[in-house]
Amino acid sequence: MKQWYALADALSLMEIEAVNFGGGECPLASGFVDFCRYLRNFGIKLGLTTNGSSQSFQEIERYVDLFHEIGVSMDFAEAKLHDSFRGYKGAFEEAVTTIGQLVDYGINTELVTCLTNNNCSRSMLSHLHSLCTDLKVDYWRTTRFHPVGRGSASLDLSLTPNALEQAYSFLYELQPDGVFSTDPLFQALIAGTDEESPCQCGRASLRIGSNGAVTPGPYIHRAVGNVTEENLDDLLQHSALLQQLRKRELFGKCRICPKRHVCGGGCGSAVYAIEGHLQAPDPACWVRPGQDPDPAESGTKLTKKNHGTIHEYYLCTTYVSIRS
């Protein structure tokens, strides 16, 4: 744990604004709450993403005020489907119970959905939105599935470009004034050609694994170094991969796309997950330059950042406001 406290000191010196804990049930780790307290003493905002298990909630119930926001993963509005997807009976009921308790505590609460080929229909999404409303969460936050890690064995979950376009169109239609997104493809769908919303991966964020490995984001598993062996600030300054992400070149159809200045080639994590490099367009992009009608220069001005949520700083994600 000494190495993690040293890392917290480094994050403070670098004036890091926020840290999110995810990618597993972090509250079950020994010393988790004490480490969160240490980070909060530096004024760092904390977020937590959890599957909502009762065991995880019991570990943090007395300390929920440490967190600026807590997101609970729910991929279906029906118990049978959610339990099957999560791999154990009772997952849905536990998640609903945890969300209810968080709302009662007054914590900024998100219902988090990973958009897959199995839940992206308008009917499925409509039911999830209704569930969010019934549970009175603050936000419904969606991210699209990336075939990395264990997900690499489930390519059938990947959204087709058409499916993603339809899903994003639905989210926008739900509440045009109450949706904001940092996914470049969402911006490409809604905004004109004079907006700019590049992928945050490697620009404003990074991921640090439990073994200390540093990657540009949660969906790129290629490490640029390890904080247990190297100085984090040096890694950020000298990593070739991070430099490529910050100064991405456009390839393929992106070179002639009228939306190229809006999305900058789409989500770098998505490109890297599929291609193993950055020299390609976002695989989920539906835009067909030269075939689709040219968009207007000015479109809807979506508010993209500075809503105070943690994930908007580092992840290509979309929020739908449920409680204003």
C-alpha positions as CSV (number, residue, x, y, z in Angstrom):
1,M,0.0,0.0,0.0
2,K,3.0,2.4,0.5
3,Q,3.4,2.6,-3.3
4,W,-0.3,3.6,-3.7
5,Y,0.0,6.4,-1.1
6,A,3.2,7.6,-2.8
7,L,1.1,7.6,-6.0
8,A,-1.6,9.7,-4.3
9,D,1.1,12.2,-3.3
10,A,2.2,12.4,-6.9
11,L,-1.3,12.9,-8.2
12,S,-1.7,15.8,-5.8
13,L,1.5,17.4,-7.0
14,M,0.3,17.0,-10.6
15,E,-2.9,18.8,-9.5
16,I,-5.1,15.8,-10.7
17,E,-8.7,16.8,-10.4
18,A,-10.5,13.5,-10.1
19,V,-10.0,9.8,-9.7
20,N,-12.6,7.1,-10.5
21,F,-12.4,3.6,-9.2
22,G,-13.7,0.9,-11.5
23,G,-12.9,-2.2,-13.5
24,G,-13.8,-4.5,-10.6
25,E,-15.3,-4.3,-7.2
26,C,-12.7,-1.9,-5.6
27,P,-14.5,-1.6,-2.3
28,L,-13.6,-5.2,-1.6
29,A,-9.9,-4.4,-1.6
30,S,-8.2,-4.2,1.7
31,G,-7.6,-0.6,2.8
32,F,-9.8,0.9,0.1
33,V,-11.7,3.3,2.3
34,D,-8.6,4.6,4.0
35,F,-7.0,5.2,0.6
36,C,-10.0,7.1,-0.5
37,R,-9.8,9.3,2.6
38,Y,-6.2,10.0,1.8
39,L,-7.0,11.1,-1.7
40,R,-9.9,13.3,-0.5
41,N,-7.6,15.1,1.9
42,F,-5.9,16.5,-1.3
43,G,-9.2,17.8,-2.6
44,I,-9.3,15.2,-5.3
45,K,-12.9,14.3,-6.4
46,L,-13.7,10.6,-6.2
47,G,-16.0,8.4,-8.3
48,L,-16.9,4.8,-8.0
49,T,-18.3,2.4,-10.6
50,T,-19.7,-0.8,-9.1
51,N,-22.0,-3.7,-10.1
52,G,-24.1,-2.8,-7.0
53,S,-23.5,-6.0,-5.1
54,S,-24.6,-5.9,-1.5
55,Q,-21.2,-6.9,-0.4
56,S,-19.6,-3.9,-2.1
57,F,-22.2,-1.5,-0.7
58,Q,-21.7,-2.8,2.8
59,E,-18.0,-1.9,2.6
60,I,-18.7,1.8,1.7
61,E,-22.2,2.4,3.2
62,R,-20.8,4.5,6.1
63,Y,-18.4,6.3,3.8
64,V,-20.5,7.2,0.8
65,D,-19.8,10.9,1.5
66,L,-16.3,10.4,0.3
67,F,-17.5,10.0,-3.3
68,H,-18.6,12.8,-5.6
69,E,-20.6,10.3,-7.6
70,I,-21.3,6.5,-7.7
71,G,-22.4,4.6,-10.8
72,V,-24.1,1.3,-10.7
73,S,-23.9,-0.9,-13.8
74,M,-27.2,-2.1,-15.2
75,D,-27.4,-3.5,-18.7
76,F,-31.1,-4.5,-18.9
77,A,-34.3,-3.3,-17.3
78,E,-35.5,-6.9,-16.9
79,A,-34.1,-9.0,-14.0
80,K,-33.8,-12.2,-16.0
81,L,-31.7,-10.6,-18.8
82,H,-29.5,-8.6,-16.4
83,D,-28.8,-11.6,-14.2
84,S,-27.9,-13.7,-17.2
85,F,-25.6,-11.0,-18.6
86,R,-23.9,-10.5,-15.2
87,G,-23.6,-14.2,-14.6
88,Y,-25.5,-14.7,-11.3
89,K,-29.0,-14.7,-10.1
90,G,-30.0,-11.8,-8.0
91,A,-27.6,-9.3,-9.6
92,F,-30.6,-7.1,-10.8
93,E,-32.2,-7.0,-7.4
94,E,-29.0,-6.2,-5.6
95,A,-28.2,-3.4,-8.1
96,V,-31.7,-1.9,-7.7
97,T,-31.5,-2.0,-3.9
98,T,-28.0,-0.3,-3.9
99,I,-29.2,2.4,-6.2
100,G,-32.2,3.0,-3.9
101,Q,-29.9,3.3,-0.9
102,L,-27.6,5.7,-2.7
103,V,-30.5,7.9,-3.8
104,D,-31.7,8.0,-0.2
105,Y,-28.3,9.1,1.0
106,G,-28.4,12.0,-1.5
107,I,-25.3,10.8,-3.4
108,N,-25.0,11.8,-7.1
109,T,-26.1,8.5,-8.5
110,E,-25.8,7.1,-12.1
111,L,-27.3,4.1,-13.7
112,V,-24.5,3.0,-16.0
113,T,-25.3,1.0,-19.2
114,C,-22.8,-0.6,-21.5
115,L,-24.4,-0.4,-25.0
116,T,-24.1,-3.7,-26.8
117,N,-25.8,-5.4,-29.7
118,N,-28.1,-7.1,-27.2
119,N,-29.6,-4.0,-25.5
120,C,-29.4,-1.2,-28.1
121,S,-32.9,-1.5,-29.6
122,R,-35.3,1.4,-29.0
123,S,-37.5,-0.9,-26.9
124,M,-34.7,-2.0,-24.6
125,L,-33.4,1.6,-24.2
126,S,-36.8,2.9,-23.5
127,H,-37.3,0.4,-20.7
128,L,-33.9,1.3,-19.3
129,H,-34.8,5.0,-19.4
130,S,-38.1,4.2,-17.6
131,L,-36.1,2.3,-14.9
132,C,-33.8,5.3,-14.4
133,T,-36.9,7.5,-13.9
134,D,-38.5,5.1,-11.5
135,L,-35.3,4.8,-9.4
136,K,-34.8,8.6,-9.4
137,V,-31.1,8.5,-10.3
138,D,-29.4,11.7,-11.3
139,Y,-28.1,10.5,-14.6
140,W,-28.3,7.6,-17.0
141,R,-24.8,7.2,-18.4
142,T,-24.1,5.0,-21.4
143,T,-20.8,3.8,-22.9
144,R,-20.4,1.6,-25.9
145,F,-19.0,-1.9,-25.7
146,H,-15.3,-2.3,-26.5
147,P,-14.0,-5.8,-27.3
148,V,-11.1,-5.7,-24.9
149,G,-10.0,-7.9,-22.0
150,R,-12.6,-10.5,-21.3
151,G,-14.8,-8.7,-23.9
152,S,-12.5,-9.7,-26.7
153,A,-14.1,-13.2,-26.6
154,S,-17.5,-11.6,-27.2
155,L,-17.2,-9.8,-30.5
156,D,-20.9,-10.5,-31.1
157,L,-21.7,-7.8,-28.5
158,S,-20.1,-5.1,-30.7
159,L,-22.5,-2.5,-32.1
160,T,-22.7,-2.1,-35.8
161,P,-22.4,1.5,-37.1
162,N,-26.1,1.6,-37.9
163,A,-27.1,0.3,-34.5
164,L,-24.9,2.9,-32.7
165,E,-26.3,5.7,-34.8
166,Q,-29.9,4.6,-34.0
167,A,-29.1,4.2,-30.3
168,Y,-27.5,7.7,-30.1
169,S,-30.4,9.2,-32.1
170,F,-32.8,7.7,-29.6
171,L,-30.9,9.1,-26.6
172,Y,-30.9,12.5,-28.1
173,E,-34.6,12.4,-28.9
174,L,-35.4,11.4,-25.4
175,Q,-34.3,14.8,-24.0
176,P,-32.5,17.1,-26.4
177,D,-31.8,19.7,-23.7
178,G,-30.8,17.1,-21.1
179,V,-28.2,15.1,-22.9
180,F,-24.4,15.7,-23.0
181,S,-21.7,13.5,-24.4
182,T,-18.0,13.3,-24.8
183,D,-18.2,10.6,-27.4
184,P,-16.9,12.1,-30.7
185,L,-19.4,10.1,-32.7
186,F,-22.3,11.4,-30.7
187,Q,-21.0,14.9,-31.4
188,A,-20.7,14.0,-35.1
189,L,-24.3,12.9,-35.2
190,I,-25.7,16.0,-33.5
191,A,-23.3,18.9,-34.0
192,G,-22.5,20.8,-37.2
193,T,-19.0,20.9,-38.8
194,D,-17.8,23.8,-36.7
195,E,-17.7,21.9,-33.3
196,E,-14.7,20.1,-31.9
197,S,-14.9,17.1,-29.6
198,P,-11.9,14.9,-29.8
199,C,-11.5,11.7,-27.8
200,Q,-10.3,12.3,-24.2
201,C,-8.2,9.1,-24.2
202,G,-4.6,9.9,-23.6
203,R,-5.4,13.6,-23.6
204,A,-7.0,14.4,-20.4
205,S,-6.9,11.0,-18.7
206,L,-5.2,7.7,-18.1
207,R,-5.8,4.4,-16.4
208,I,-3.7,2.9,-13.7
209,G,-4.3,-0.8,-13.1
210,S,-4.1,-2.7,-9.8
211,N,-0.6,-3.8,-10.8
212,G,0.6,-0.2,-11.4
213,A,0.4,-0.5,-15.2
214,V,-0.4,2.8,-16.9
215,T,-2.5,2.8,-20.1
216,P,-4.1,5.7,-22.0
217,G,-7.6,4.7,-21.0
218,P,-9.7,1.9,-19.7
219,Y,-10.1,0.3,-23.2
220,I,-6.5,0.4,-24.3
221,H,-4.6,-2.4,-22.6
222,R,-1.2,-1.5,-24.0
223,A,0.9,-0.2,-21.0
224,V,3.1,2.9,-21.5
225,G,4.9,2.2,-18.2
226,N,4.3,1.3,-14.6
227,V,4.0,3.7,-11.7
228,T,5.7,1.3,-9.3
229,E,8.9,1.6,-11.4
230,E,8.7,5.0,-13.1
231,N,7.7,8.5,-12.5
232,L,4.1,9.1,-13.6
233,D,4.8,12.7,-14.9
234,D,7.7,11.4,-17.0
235,L,5.5,8.7,-18.5
236,L,2.9,11.3,-19.5
237,Q,5.5,13.5,-21.1
238,H,7.5,10.9,-23.0
239,S,5.2,8.1,-24.0
240,A,5.1,7.6,-27.8
241,L,1.5,6.2,-27.7
242,L,0.2,9.1,-25.7
243,Q,1.8,11.5,-28.2
244,Q,0.1,9.7,-31.0
245,L,-3.3,9.9,-29.3
246,R,-2.9,13.6,-28.6
247,K,-1.8,14.4,-32.2
248,R,-3.9,11.8,-34.1
249,E,-3.6,11.7,-37.9
250,L,-6.6,11.1,-40.0
251,F,-6.8,8.0,-42.2
252,G,-9.2,6.4,-44.7
253,K,-12.5,8.1,-45.1
254,C,-11.7,10.5,-42.2
255,R,-9.4,12.5,-44.6
256,I,-12.3,13.7,-46.7
257,C,-15.1,13.6,-44.1
258,P,-16.9,16.9,-43.4
259,K,-17.2,15.9,-39.8
260,R,-13.4,15.3,-39.4
261,H,-12.9,18.5,-37.3
262,V,-15.8,17.5,-35.0
263,C,-14.7,14.0,-34.0
264,G,-11.0,13.9,-34.9
265,G,-11.3,10.3,-36.2
266,G,-13.6,9.1,-33.4
267,C,-12.7,7.2,-30.2
268,G,-9.0,6.3,-30.1
269,S,-9.7,3.5,-27.7
270,A,-12.2,1.9,-30.1
271,V,-9.8,2.1,-33.0
272,Y,-7.0,0.6,-31.0
273,A,-9.1,-2.2,-29.6
274,I,-10.1,-3.4,-33.1
275,E,-7.1,-2.5,-35.2
276,G,-4.2,-2.6,-32.7
277,H,-3.1,0.8,-34.0
278,L,-4.5,4.3,-34.6
279,Q,-4.3,4.4,-38.4
280,A,-7.9,3.9,-39.1
281,P,-11.4,5.5,-38.6
282,D,-13.5,4.6,-35.6
283,P,-15.0,1.2,-36.5
284,A,-18.4,2.2,-35.3
285,C,-18.6,5.3,-37.5
286,W,-21.6,5.4,-39.8
287,V,-20.7,8.5,-41.8
288,R,-20.1,7.9,-45.5
289,P,-18.3,10.9,-47.0
290,G,-19.3,11.5,-50.6
291,Q,-22.5,9.4,-50.2
292,D,-24.4,11.0,-47.4
293,P,-25.7,14.6,-47.7
294,D,-23.2,17.1,-46.5
295,P,-24.1,18.4,-43.0
296,A,-24.7,22.0,-42.3
297,E,-21.8,23.9,-40.9
298,S,-23.8,24.8,-37.8
299,G,-25.7,22.2,-35.9
300,T,-27.0,21.7,-32.4
301,K,-24.6,23.2,-29.8
302,L,-24.3,20.4,-27.3
303,T,-22.8,21.2,-23.9
304,K,-20.0,18.7,-23.6
305,K,-18.0,19.4,-20.5
306,N,-17.9,21.1,-17.1
307,H,-21.1,19.5,-15.8
308,G,-19.1,18.5,-12.7
309,T,-19.3,14.8,-13.4
310,I,-16.1,12.8,-13.3
311,H,-16.4,10.5,-16.3
312,E,-16.8,13.4,-18.7
313,Y,-13.2,14.2,-18.0
314,Y,-11.8,11.0,-19.3
315,L,-14.2,8.7,-21.0
316,C,-16.2,8.7,-24.3
317,T,-19.5,8.5,-22.6
318,T,-23.0,10.0,-22.9
319,Y,-25.2,11.3,-20.1
320,V,-29.0,11.7,-20.0
321,S,-30.2,13.8,-17.2
322,I,-33.0,12.2,-15.1
323,R,-33.3,14.5,-12.2
324,S,-32.5,18.2,-12.9
